[in-house]
C-alpha cells in the first residue's frame, strides 16, 4: 500500500520513472508526450543536460545556505539576468519556491508598501472571476473560482471580483473587440469607486489566463486601460505570470505583448522548468525603495527563499531561454496553432482555438453555433483527460463549472524543444482522443 497522500485518493496513476526530451516514461515503459509540460512547467523537456549539470555542480559546491545569513552566487546571477530582461521598471527579485508563494509574497509586499508610504487604509484587492492565483489562503482568496474557494470561504480575506476578459464567451455582437475590452476594464474603475480608492491596494490579473479558461489572451487595449485606471488611483498592478511567463507566450514576459508593465510580477513554473521548485516575485524600484527607506525589512520570508540549488537550475534555464530558445516559441507556436486549426477548426465540438506562443487552448462545446457548453454532469473534460492519456498524450483538460460558468477546454503548453514532427504526433493523439469521446 502506498503511503503517499495523492491528489485524488481513488486515482491510481502510473509511476513516472524517466524523462526523455518531451516524453515522460512510466514504469511499464509507456511513453507520454508531455503536451502541457505538466501544468506549463517543463518548457525544456525532461532531460536537459545543461540544467542537470548546473544542479550537480551547485550541489557539489553548496546545496543550501539560509538567506537569513547569506546570499549565493546563483541567486545573484539569476536576479541580474531576470531584471536585465524584465519589463521596464521592475528592479528587484524575491525568490520563493513556487507560484502560490510568489502571489502570497506579492500581496504582502503590496500591503507593506502602502504602510511604508503612510497610506495605511489601503488593503483591498480586486481580481477577476474565473481566475486562479494559487492555493494558499491569500492567493486562493484572490482567485475567482467559486468551487475552489467555497470550503475555505470563512477563512479568507475579502476580495472583489470583476469580469474577466474572455472574448469568445462574453463579447457582445454589437461591440468591437476593443470596445469589449474597454467595457470590462472599466468595471475596475466602478469597483474602485464602490470600495473607495483610498482603501484599494491592488488589482491582480493573469495576462493570458491559463488553467481556469484555457489560454485566453486579452483583447487589444484591455491591459492599457487597466494600467491607466490603476495609475489614476495609485493602485498597484500585480500581474500573475506564474503560468504564462518565462517565454511561454513567445516573449519572456507575457505582458510585453500588451504594452504594459507591472508594479509586482509573479513567475514560477517555467522559471525552474520543473528541474527544481522555484518561483519569484519581481517588484518595481518604487516599492523596493519604500521598504529600503522605511523599515528596511520585508516582513515576510520562508526557509527556502533564494535556495541556491533551485537558483542554479533556474539560471541554466534562463540562460537557454534568453540565449535564443524563447525567440523560437512564437514561430513554433504559430505552426502549432495552424496545425490545431487545420485539424480541429471545423470539428463540431470545438468552439474556439486560441492562445499565444506555445500556450494554446481549445474550448469544447456541445454546439458550435450557439456556443452552448456541455452539461458539467457529463464530465467531458475528465473523459478527454482519460482518452488523451491512453493515447500517450499528457495534456490539461479542465472544465465543469467555474464561477457559475460552464465549459470544458484543453490546455496545451508543450516544451519549447518540440519539433515539427512532434506537432504532428500531438495532433494525431488529440484526434484519436476526440474520436473516442465524441
Ligand atoms: N498562479 C497561476 C496563474 C497558476 O496557474 C498557478 C498554478 N497552476 C499558481 C498561481 C500557483 O502556483 P503553484 O501551484 O506553483 O503554487
Boltz pocket constraint, residues with backbone or C-beta under 6 A from the ligand:
constraints:
  - pocket:
      binder: B
      contacts: [[A, 39], [A, 97], [A, 98], [A, 99], [A, 100], [A, 101], [A, 103], [A, 132], [A, 133], [A, 134], [A, 135], [A, 206], [A, 210], [A, 211], [A, 240], [A, 241], [A, 242], [A, 243], [A, 244], [A, 268], [A, 269]]
      max_distance: 6.0
